[in-house]
Amino acid sequence: MVCAPWNVSAAFRQLASPLSLAYLKQLHMLTIPLATPLLSDSQTASNLTTLHIHAHILAASGPGIVPAQQLQVLRVHDAPAFFSWEAFASTGDSDQLEFASLTALGIDFASDNVVTTADFYSSINRTKSSVHVTMGRDRRRVVFPKLHSLSVSKVPYTYAEAWRMFIGAPVRRLAVAGPYAHVRYVDTRLLRTLDLLDVHTVGAEKSSHGRFTSFVKMLLGEDSNVTCAWLRHSEAFPLSVPETVRWSQLTELCLAAYVPALALLLLVGQLPSLHRLVVQRIAGDACEEEIDGKMCAPWGNITAPAVPVSTSVRELQMHMGGGPTARIPTLQAMCYVLLCLPGVRRLAVKQVYCDYVRDFIRSSAQSHPALANIELVHHVFIAAKSPMFVLD
């Protein structure tokens, strides 16, 4: 086994890479960046079950160097949109590349520059060969009969066909990040069997914000077994809630955007199993007359609703966000959200301003006497950590 952090120094890489190649036949795990490709049959990685490798090393290696049959964890780094799978050896059917034992796959693309179907067919014409429409490129049909965890970052594709290779795989955990990580470009059949979903549209153009809002609304209206969802956008987007939310199994939800408090509560009220709620950059809109009419101070004397929005939420984490002008309306929104969730036992407020800490604690203690834990972090944005993008 040769195992080390992926981001190692150049000196360490120069030392470890030839050592790895020398003992490649004996290795079960290889997670250091190789400096040179695999070139001969004598270097066949016949025992590897875990492999992290740069796409350009795969491309420069000989075909069939890495047997796909026994791999359990695979991560491809810095991949071009049309990277090759030819370095992986198939068994039996020459028209199919089967990763029979693979349970976790990560593909980190080198660039999120837009890739269209026209680009794909142009790449086929250059190779003058029959190529399946997949992530990457291969003449064989690539299949993953045991794949449970799929992580794709900087996803460049703007066509759903790129995801076709994963249809039929038993994927339970899906993490997608990039400008095109939403429903228009991800085959929705992948979303039906998930336990965990992490979608992060980072670096998206403003014109795509409406698509992400529609994506979230569509997702929430579909029958789902998802128990943990992370829906993140790099910019502000309005949360649009369908008339009926069908995510009855959801126990953990993270929303990273400027989410209006009333829309948030409308959603939470339809999630009967929700236990943990994380809201980053919660929106405080002073024009929300429905909230303004329920309070006469920035943090206290708020009229509680006659019927709680939810009693299932036990852990609540909120991030203030915004500048000084947003402090009071944001605190109003946060206090109202907390008051509508009387079952909260653990409360964390990040990026809270010190001049409001004492009053916020007093208000929280009065409205929620059963609070067992209160965590306040002053004026520092700390992003909540997603459980994905790290392959076990």
C-alpha positions in Angstrom: 0.0 0.0 0.0 1.2 3.5 -0.9 -1.1 6.0 0.8 -0.5 9.7 1.3 -2.4 13.0 1.0 -3.1 13.9 -2.6 -1.6 17.4 -2.4 2.0 16.5 -1.7 5.2 18.4 -2.4 7.1 18.0 -5.7 10.0 16.4 -3.9 7.8 13.8 -2.2 6.1 13.1 -5.5 9.5 12.5 -7.2 10.4 10.1 -4.5 7.2 8.2 -4.1 6.2 7.9 -7.7 9.0 5.5 -8.9 8.6 3.5 -5.7 4.9 3.1 -6.4 5.6 1.9 -10.0 8.3 -0.5 -8.8 5.8 -2.3 -6.5 2.6 -1.7 -8.5 1.8 -5.4 -8.8 1.7 -5.7 -5.0 -0.2 -2.5 -4.2 -3.8 -2.6 -3.0 -4.1 1.2 -2.5 -2.4 4.0 -4.5 -3.4 7.6 -3.6 -0.3 9.6 -4.4 0.0 11.6 -7.7 2.2 9.7 -10.1 4.8 11.6 -12.0 5.1 9.1 -14.9 2.6 6.9 -16.8 2.1 3.2 -16.6 3.6 1.8 -19.8 4.1 -1.9 -19.8 2.4 -5.2 -18.9 5.0 -5.6 -16.1 3.4 -2.7 -14.4 -0.1 -4.0 -14.5 -1.9 -3.0 -11.3 -3.5 -6.4 -10.8 -4.2 -6.0 -7.0 -5.4 -2.4 -6.8 -8.7 -1.8 -5.0 -8.2 2.0 -4.4 -6.8 4.3 -7.0 -6.4 8.1 -7.2 -4.9 9.2 -10.4 -4.5 12.2 -12.8 -6.4 11.9 -16.1 -3.3 12.8 -18.1 -1.4 9.9 -16.5 -4.2 7.6 -17.5 -4.2 9.0 -21.1 -0.4 8.4 -21.3 -0.5 4.9 -19.9 -1.0 1.8 -22.0 -4.5 0.4 -22.6 -5.7 -2.2 -20.1 -3.0 -1.4 -17.5 -5.5 -1.2 -14.6 -8.0 -4.1 -14.3 -11.4 -2.6 -13.6 -12.8 -5.8 -12.1 -11.4 -5.5 -8.5 -11.3 -1.7 -8.1 -13.5 -0.5 -5.2 -12.7 3.2 -5.0 -11.6 5.3 -8.0 -10.9 9.1 -8.2 -9.8 10.7 -11.4 -8.2 14.2 -11.0 -7.9 17.1 -13.4 -9.9 15.3 -16.1 -10.6 16.9 -19.5 -14.2 16.7 -20.6 -13.4 13.8 -23.0 -10.8 11.9 -21.0 -10.2 8.2 -21.9 -11.2 5.1 -20.0 -8.9 2.9 -22.2 -6.4 2.4 -19.5 -8.9 0.2 -17.6 -9.1 -3.4 -18.6 -12.4 -5.2 -19.1 -13.0 -8.9 -18.7 -15.2 -11.1 -20.9 -17.3 -8.9 -23.2 -15.0 -6.7 -25.3 -17.9 -4.3 -25.9 -18.4 -3.5 -22.2 -16.2 -2.1 -19.5 -17.6 -3.3 -16.2 -16.3 -1.9 -12.9 -17.8 -4.9 -11.1 -16.6 -4.1 -7.5 -16.6 -0.2 -7.6 -18.6 1.4 -4.9 -17.2 4.9 -4.9 -16.3 7.1 -7.9 -15.1 10.6 -8.0 -14.3 12.7 -11.1 -12.7 16.1 -10.7 -12.7 17.9 -14.0 -9.9 20.3 -14.8 -12.2 23.0 -16.1 -15.9 23.8 -16.0 -15.9 25.5 -19.4 -19.2 24.7 -21.1 -19.3 21.5 -23.1 -22.2 20.9 -25.5 -23.4 17.9 -27.5 -21.8 19.6 -30.6 -18.5 19.5 -28.8 -18.9 15.8 -28.0 -19.7 14.8 -31.6 -16.9 17.0 -32.8 -14.5 15.0 -30.6 -15.9 11.8 -32.1 -15.3 13.0 -35.6 -11.7 13.7 -34.7 -11.2 10.1 -33.4 -13.1 8.6 -36.3 -14.4 5.8 -34.1 -17.6 4.7 -32.5 -17.7 6.3 -29.0 -20.4 6.0 -26.3 -21.9 9.2 -24.9 -20.5 9.2 -21.4 -18.4 11.2 -19.0 -15.1 10.7 -20.6 -14.9 8.6 -23.7 -14.7 4.9 -24.6 -15.7 2.6 -27.4 -17.0 0.2 -24.8 -20.2 0.7 -22.7 -19.1 1.6 -19.2 -21.2 0.2 -16.4 -21.1 0.3 -12.6 -23.3 -2.4 -11.1 -22.4 -1.8 -7.4 -21.7 2.0 -7.4 -23.1 3.6 -4.3 -21.3 6.9 -4.1 -20.7 9.3 -7.0 -19.0 12.7 -6.7 -18.4 15.0 -9.7 -16.9 18.4 -9.4 -16.5 21.2 -12.0 -19.0 19.3 -14.1 -18.8 20.9 -17.6 -21.6 19.1 -19.5 -24.7 20.8 -20.6 -26.5 17.7 -21.8 -28.1 14.9 -19.8 -26.6 12.1 -21.9 -23.3 12.5 -20.2 -24.9 10.9 -17.1 -26.3 7.9 -19.0 -23.5 5.7 -17.9 -24.8 5.8 -14.3 -28.4 5.0 -15.1 -29.2 1.6 -13.5 -26.3 1.9 -11.0 -27.5 1.7 -7.4 -26.2 5.2 -6.5 -27.3 6.2 -3.0 -25.0 9.3 -2.5 -24.6 11.9 -5.2 -22.6 15.1 -5.0 -22.4 17.4 -8.0 -20.6 20.8 -8.2 -20.2 23.3 -11.0 -22.0 25.9 -13.0 -24.2 23.2 -14.6 -25.1 21.1 -11.6 -28.8 21.3 -11.9 -31.8 19.5 -13.4 -31.4 20.8 -17.0 -28.1 19.0 -17.2 -28.4 16.1 -14.8 -30.4 13.0 -15.8 -33.3 13.1 -13.2 -33.5 9.3 -13.2 -30.3 9.4 -11.0 -32.2 11.3 -8.3 -34.9 8.7 -7.6 -32.9 6.2 -5.5 -30.7 8.6 -3.5 -30.3 8.8 0.3 -27.9 11.8 0.1 -27.9 14.6 -2.4 -25.4 17.5 -2.5 -25.8 20.0 -5.3 -23.6 23.0 -5.5 -23.9 25.4 -8.4 -20.8 27.4 -8.0 -19.6 30.0 -10.6 -22.9 30.0 -12.5 -23.9 32.9 -14.7 -26.8 35.1 -13.4 -29.0 33.8 -16.2 -28.9 30.3 -14.7 -30.2 31.3 -11.2 -33.8 30.8 -12.3 -32.9 27.3 -13.5 -31.6 26.4 -10.1 -34.7 27.8 -8.4 -36.8 25.7 -10.8 -34.6 22.7 -10.1 -35.1 22.9 -6.4 -38.9 23.3 -6.8 -39.0 20.3 -9.1 -36.9 18.2 -6.7 -39.1 19.0 -3.7 -42.2 18.0 -5.6 -41.0 14.6 -6.6 -41.3 11.5 -4.5 -37.9 10.9 -2.9 -36.2 8.7 -0.3 -33.5 11.3 0.3 -32.7 11.6 4.0 -29.9 14.3 3.7 -29.9 17.1 1.2 -27.4 19.9 0.6 -28.7 22.5 -1.9 -26.2 25.2 -2.4 -25.9 28.2 -4.8 -23.0 30.6 -5.0 -25.3 33.6 -5.4 -28.7 34.6 -4.0 -31.7 32.7 -5.3 -35.3 32.8 -4.2 -36.5 29.5 -2.7 -39.6 28.4 -4.5 -41.7 25.8 -2.7 -44.2 23.6 -4.5 -47.7 23.2 -3.2 -46.9 19.7 -2.0 -43.4 18.7 -0.8 -42.9 14.9 -1.1 -39.6 14.5 0.8 -41.2 12.7 3.8 -37.9 10.9 4.7 -35.7 14.0 4.9 -34.0 14.3 8.3 -31.2 16.8 7.4 -31.4 19.8 5.2 -28.8 22.5 4.4 -29.7 25.5 2.3 -26.8 27.8 1.3 -28.3 30.9 -0.2 -30.2 34.0 0.9 -33.4 32.2 1.8 -36.5 34.3 2.8 -37.7 33.3 6.2 -41.3 32.7 5.3 -40.5 30.6 2.3 -38.1 28.6 4.5 -40.9 28.0 7.1 -43.3 27.0 4.4 -40.9 24.3 3.3 -40.0 23.1 6.8 -43.6 22.7 7.7 -43.9 20.0 5.0 -40.9 18.0 6.1 -42.3 15.8 8.9 -39.1 13.9 9.6 -36.7 16.9 9.6 -34.3 16.8 12.5 -31.4 19.0 11.5 -31.7 22.3 9.6 -28.8 24.4 8.4 -29.5 27.8 6.7 -26.5 29.8 5.5 -27.0 33.5 4.8 -30.6 33.6 5.9 -32.4 36.5 4.3 -33.8 39.2 6.5 -36.2 41.3 4.4 -37.7 44.3 6.3 -40.4 44.4 3.7 -41.8 41.1 4.9 -44.9 42.6 6.5 -46.0 39.3 7.9 -42.9 39.1 10.0 -42.7 42.8 10.9 -46.2 42.7 12.3 -45.2 40.0 14.8 -42.5 41.8 16.6 -41.8 45.2 18.2 -38.1 44.8 18.9 -35.2 43.4 16.8 -35.0 40.3 18.9 -37.8 40.0 21.4 -41.6 40.2 22.0 -42.4 38.2 18.9 -45.8 36.7 18.7 -45.6 33.0 18.4 -47.8 31.3 15.8 -50.9 29.5 17.2 -49.7 26.2 15.7 -45.9 25.5 15.5 -44.5 25.2 12.0 -42.6 22.1 13.0 -41.9 20.2 16.3 -39.5 17.6 14.7 -36.5 20.0 14.2 -34.1 19.4 17.1 -30.9 21.1 15.7 -30.9 24.5 14.1 -27.9 26.3 12.6 -28.3 29.8 11.0 -25.8 32.1 9.4 -26.6 35.8 9.5 -24.7 37.1 6.4 -25.2 40.6 5.1 -23.6 43.9 6.3 -24.5 46.3 9.1 -27.7 47.4 7.4 -29.0 43.9 7.4 -28.5 43.2 11.1 -31.9 44.0 12.5 -34.0 42.5 9.7 -31.9 39.4 9.7 -32.2 39.0 13.5 -35.9 39.5 13.2 -36.1 36.7 10.6 -33.8 34.4 12.7 -35.8 35.0 15.9 -39.1 34.3 14.1 -37.7 31.1 12.6 -36.6 29.9 16.0 -39.9 30.7 17.6 -41.7 28.7 14.9 -39.6 25.6 15.8 -40.3 25.0 19.5 -38.6 21.5 19.4 -35.1 23.0 18.9 -32.6 21.7 21.5 -29.3 22.7 19.8 -28.9 26.1 18.4 -25.9 27.5 16.5 -25.8 31.1 15.1 -22.8 31.9 13.0 -21.6 35.3 12.0 -23.6 37.0 14.8 -22.6 40.5 15.8 -21.3 41.0 19.3 -23.7 43.9 20.1 -26.6 41.6 19.8 -25.2 38.5 21.5 -26.5 39.1 25.0 -30.0 40.0 23.8 -30.2 37.1 21.4 -29.2 34.6 24.2 -31.8 36.1 26.6 -34.5 35.9 23.9 -33.6 32.3 23.0 -33.5 31.2 26.6 -37.0 32.6 27.2 -38.6 31.2 24.1 -36.9 27.8 24.3 -36.2 26.9 28.0 -35.3 23.4 27.0 -32.4 24.5 24.8 -29.5 22.2 25.8 -26.8 23.9 23.7 -26.3 27.4 22.3 -23.3 28.1 20.1 -22.6 31.7 18.9 -19.7 32.5 16.5 -18.9 36.2 16.1 -18.6 37.9 12.8 -16.9 35.1 10.9 -18.4 33.1 8.0 -17.9 29.4 8.5 -19.3 27.3 5.8 -21.1 24.1 6.9 -19.2 21.0 5.8 -20.9 18.7 3.4 -20.6 15.0 4.0 -19.7 14.4 0.4 -16.7 15.1 -1.9 -14.6 12.9 0.3 -14.5 9.3 -0.8 -14.3 6.7 1.9 
